[in-house]
């Protein structure tokens, strides 16, 4: 961010303000790395970290929980995609592959099972994961690198 802001310093100096079209992290990063005092305006409201599907819908895919299990779940996040956030398998409440909480939502664990089957990695479902460490997702977070 510092490098990009430095590259455009003249344009920034000649502007009245900066409009940032990024997530909340991007906006804060711009503000914290500005060498020139200019008002920074938020151009987007961050709702979640996700993706856009082919129909133009925004789909949440990551909760930034700090306890990632994607390697074991075929890159499908059960913490985000399962309304109950279950990390050791399904609740048993699915019906025809749909979640009992939202009948229009695919059960995350059915998706995980199907993808692991394609990858030949169903053995990963037999591995027990320890309970989630909710202390990793406490707010606000701070990470200190030694």
Legacy VTK file of the C-alpha trace (Angstrom):
# vtk DataFile Version 3.0
C-alpha trace
ASCII
DATASET POLYDATA
POINTS 146 float
0.000 0.000 0.000
2.818 2.399 0.875
4.455 1.791 -2.498
1.234 2.351 -4.455
0.428 5.523 -2.533
3.988 6.774 -3.123
3.687 6.097 -6.878
0.607 8.311 -7.017
1.699 10.974 -4.537
1.374 13.881 -7.020
-2.161 12.875 -7.963
-3.055 12.487 -4.282
-1.560 15.879 -3.421
-3.583 17.564 -6.175
-6.847 15.901 -5.122
-9.417 17.146 -2.641
-10.036 13.713 -1.126
-9.499 9.988 -1.623
-12.382 7.641 -2.408
-11.498 4.044 -1.491
-13.433 1.275 -3.203
-12.224 -1.600 -1.041
-13.221 -3.617 1.992
-12.880 -2.185 5.479
-9.325 -3.468 5.728
-8.337 -1.741 2.480
-9.833 1.540 3.625
-7.994 1.434 6.948
-4.765 0.465 5.197
-5.025 3.475 2.872
-5.674 5.838 5.784
-2.831 4.447 7.887
-0.313 4.612 5.024
-1.142 8.075 3.675
1.822 10.440 3.728
-0.401 13.376 2.771
-3.265 14.656 4.897
-6.388 14.178 2.768
-9.900 13.152 3.695
-10.506 9.474 2.962
-14.043 8.465 1.996
-15.538 4.990 2.168
-16.926 3.817 -1.165
-18.099 0.326 -0.126
-19.788 -1.313 2.830
-18.036 -4.529 3.809
-20.578 -7.183 4.644
-18.401 -10.267 4.539
-15.580 -11.953 2.669
-16.997 -13.832 -0.237
-17.399 -14.334 -3.926
-19.871 -13.449 -6.634
-21.639 -16.298 -8.410
-22.607 -16.383 -12.086
-26.019 -14.894 -11.269
-24.496 -11.855 -9.572
-25.255 -12.929 -5.987
-22.701 -12.312 -3.252
-21.868 -15.496 -1.342
-20.016 -15.479 1.964
-17.129 -17.939 1.863
-14.818 -17.000 4.756
-15.397 -15.770 8.303
-11.719 -15.017 8.997
-12.067 -17.194 12.095
-8.361 -17.903 12.549
-9.039 -21.640 12.801
-8.945 -22.731 9.149
-9.936 -26.310 8.276
-10.063 -25.930 4.481
-7.293 -28.502 3.908
-9.463 -31.166 5.528
-12.807 -30.065 4.061
-12.106 -29.913 0.317
-11.666 -26.129 0.437
-15.304 -25.687 1.537
-15.546 -23.818 4.843
-17.996 -25.486 7.235
-17.567 -22.666 9.738
-18.968 -20.144 7.266
-21.159 -22.280 5.035
-22.866 -24.335 7.760
-25.298 -22.153 9.743
-24.336 -24.112 12.853
-20.593 -23.815 12.120
-20.067 -27.552 12.634
-16.491 -28.700 12.024
-16.713 -32.463 12.631
-19.491 -33.397 10.245
-23.153 -32.760 9.551
-25.867 -32.325 12.156
-28.154 -34.888 10.546
-30.868 -32.355 9.852
-30.301 -32.061 6.105
-33.053 -33.132 3.736
-32.258 -34.034 0.113
-28.924 -32.222 0.414
-30.470 -29.011 1.744
-29.886 -27.423 5.154
-32.625 -27.770 7.779
-32.169 -24.118 8.751
-32.450 -22.737 5.199
-34.196 -25.072 2.740
-32.675 -23.168 -0.227
-29.105 -23.633 1.049
-27.017 -26.679 0.210
-25.778 -28.565 3.277
-22.092 -27.661 3.565
-21.226 -31.169 4.732
-22.940 -32.808 1.748
-20.869 -30.500 -0.484
-17.726 -31.408 1.460
-18.480 -35.144 1.240
-19.135 -34.999 -2.494
-15.950 -33.038 -3.194
-13.779 -35.249 -0.981
-15.212 -38.287 -2.788
-14.213 -36.812 -6.173
-10.719 -36.108 -4.808
-10.397 -39.605 -3.342
-9.970 -38.145 0.147
-12.999 -39.465 2.062
-10.595 -40.689 4.755
-10.333 -37.065 5.887
-13.910 -37.285 7.198
-12.766 -39.860 9.766
-10.284 -37.445 11.326
-11.613 -35.789 14.450
-10.861 -32.126 14.812
-10.544 -30.496 18.212
-13.272 -28.058 19.200
-12.941 -24.632 17.633
-10.657 -22.254 19.443
-12.990 -19.272 19.698
-10.219 -17.183 21.277
-8.697 -16.895 17.791
-11.782 -15.105 16.537
-12.185 -12.662 19.406
-12.419 -9.015 18.411
-10.428 -6.882 18.013
-7.546 -9.114 17.004
-3.877 -8.367 17.129
-1.091 -10.587 15.875
2.473 -10.076 17.052
5.241 -11.613 15.010
8.451 -12.183 16.937
LINES 1 147
146 0 1 2 3 4 5 6 7 8 9 10 11 12 13 14 15 16 17 18 19 20 21 22 23 24 25 26 27 28 29 30 31 32 33 34 35 36 37 38 39 40 41 42 43 44 45 46 47 48 49 50 51 52 53 54 55 56 57 58 59 60 61 62 63 64 65 66 67 68 69 70 71 72 73 74 75 76 77 78 79 80 81 82 83 84 85 86 87 88 89 90 91 92 93 94 95 96 97 98 99 100 101 102 103 104 105 106 107 108 109 110 111 112 113 114 115 116 117 118 119 120 121 122 123 124 125 126 127 128 129 130 131 132 133 134 135 136 137 138 139 140 141 142 143 144 145
